[in-house]
Amino acid sequence: MIRWLTGSPQIPPLGFPKTFSLEFVHGCQTGYTCRPTTSTRDITIKLPVHLDSENLMEEMLLSAILESYGFGLGSCKLY
């Protein structure tokens, strides 16, 4: 999850330069299930407010993590 949130495969020895933050996203289109997203620049996770059950939140979060590609790192792993 650190890789998905920060773009880094591990926690740097001196820690991250910024604190992690959380934003709630409003305004997703009706009938769509948006996934959580991240901003690696600001180290922010953005959670859609329409994910109104624990099961749906877990499903969408795992989907976002496992299916993400970027920074030349390939698919993210949960460990």
Sequence and secondary structure as in RCSB ss.txt:
>XXXX:A:sequence
MIRWLTGSPQIPPLGFPKTFSLEFVHGCQTGYTCRPTTSTRDITIKLPVHLDSENLMEEMLLSAILESYGFGLGS
CKLY
>XXXX:A:secstr
 HHHHHS SS  TT  SS  EEEEE    TT     EEETTTTEEEEETT  SHHHHHHHHHHHHHT   TT  S
    
